[in-house]
C-alpha cells in the first residue's frame, strides 16, 4: 500500500510539473526555445511528439530536479528549482517569491 501511494505521489508530481512546464512554454517561451525543447522531446525525429516521448522528456526533467536522487521531490526542492528557472528566464528578476520567503501551509 505504501509503495502504491509513493508511486501515485511521484506520478502526480510529474503530471503537475508537466502541466506547469506546458503552461510556461505557451506563455513566455520564445520560438527558438520552443523549437529546442520540441527537438529534445522528438527523440525519433519524426516531427511529432508521442505520449511516450512526452513522458520521457518530463521524466528527465524530474531527474534533473531530484537533487537528492531519492525518486521523490519535496516542496522545498521543487520550489527552489522553479525559482532558479525563473531567475534564468528573467535575467535575475524572478516573478513571485524566493524559496525562502514562501510560507508553508
Wavefront OBJ file of the C-alpha trace (Angstrom):
o trace
v 0.000 0.000 0.000
v 2.782 2.396 0.942
v 4.615 1.728 -2.336
v 1.403 2.398 -4.291
v 0.967 5.716 -2.502
v 4.583 6.670 -3.190
v 4.197 5.760 -6.854
v 0.981 7.780 -7.081
v 2.665 10.747 -5.415
v 5.552 10.525 -7.873
v 3.233 10.363 -10.880
v 1.182 13.265 -9.555
v 4.341 15.346 -9.157
v 5.439 14.550 -12.699
v 1.988 15.403 -14.049
v 1.960 18.711 -12.185
v 5.435 19.532 -13.446
v 4.364 18.679 -16.969
v 1.317 20.912 -16.695
v 3.372 23.752 -15.267
v 6.042 23.306 -17.935
v 3.400 23.224 -20.651
v 1.750 26.416 -19.363
v 5.162 28.064 -19.074
v 6.055 27.023 -22.605
v 2.899 28.600 -24.022
v 3.112 31.807 -22.037
v 6.660 33.087 -22.373
v 8.884 30.748 -24.371
v 10.416 32.188 -27.498
v 10.042 30.344 -30.789
v 13.711 29.344 -30.678
v 13.368 27.953 -27.145
v 10.163 26.131 -28.079
v 11.882 24.581 -31.108
v 14.803 23.478 -28.928
v 12.501 21.814 -26.389
v 10.388 20.232 -29.129
v 13.525 18.779 -30.756
v 14.615 17.325 -27.394
v 11.212 15.685 -26.951
v 11.063 14.312 -30.507
v 13.613 11.570 -29.915
v 12.765 9.584 -33.067
v 12.861 12.792 -35.169
v 9.545 12.128 -36.939
v 8.299 15.687 -36.354
v 5.651 14.605 -33.837
v 5.667 14.047 -30.071
v 4.229 10.755 -28.860
v 2.863 10.219 -25.386
v 5.951 8.126 -24.598
v 8.329 10.869 -25.814
v 6.453 13.496 -23.807
v 6.534 11.353 -20.663
v 10.219 10.522 -21.159
v 11.149 14.200 -21.503
v 9.312 15.162 -18.338
v 10.864 12.193 -16.549
v 14.284 13.591 -17.460
v 13.178 16.956 -16.087
v 12.170 15.289 -12.828
v 15.522 13.514 -12.636
v 17.421 16.803 -13.000
v 15.316 18.446 -10.297
v 15.525 15.495 -7.869
v 18.795 16.671 -6.318
v 18.785 14.004 -3.594
v 18.251 11.211 -6.170
v 15.574 9.726 -3.963
v 12.904 9.404 -6.635
v 10.827 11.888 -4.674
v 10.912 15.643 -4.501
v 9.998 17.772 -1.528
v 8.067 21.001 -1.880
v 11.231 22.913 -0.974
v 13.303 21.150 -3.654
v 10.691 21.815 -6.315
v 10.200 25.436 -5.273
v 13.956 26.087 -5.280
v 14.320 24.646 -8.779
v 11.344 26.664 -10.038
v 12.840 29.818 -8.525
v 16.211 29.110 -10.188
v 14.414 28.617 -13.502
v 12.654 31.968 -13.115
v 15.977 33.672 -12.385
v 17.418 32.301 -15.625
v 14.377 33.328 -17.663
v 14.108 36.837 -16.252
v 17.734 37.947 -16.029
v 17.751 37.745 -12.240
v 14.376 39.378 -11.635
v 12.073 36.436 -10.860
v 8.325 36.552 -10.873
v 6.954 35.588 -7.474
v 8.661 34.916 -4.175
v 12.036 33.416 -3.381
v 12.008 29.871 -1.974
v 12.940 31.130 1.476
v 10.156 33.709 1.550
v 7.354 31.254 0.674
v 5.414 30.336 3.767
v 4.440 26.700 4.174
v 0.804 25.888 4.776
l 1 2 3 4 5 6 7 8 9 10 11 12 13 14 15 16 17 18 19 20 21 22 23 24 25 26 27 28 29 30 31 32 33 34 35 36 37 38 39 40 41 42 43 44 45 46 47 48 49 50 51 52 53 54 55 56 57 58 59 60 61 62 63 64 65 66 67 68 69 70 71 72 73 74 75 76 77 78 79 80 81 82 83 84 85 86 87 88 89 90 91 92 93 94 95 96 97 98 99 100 101 102 103 104 105
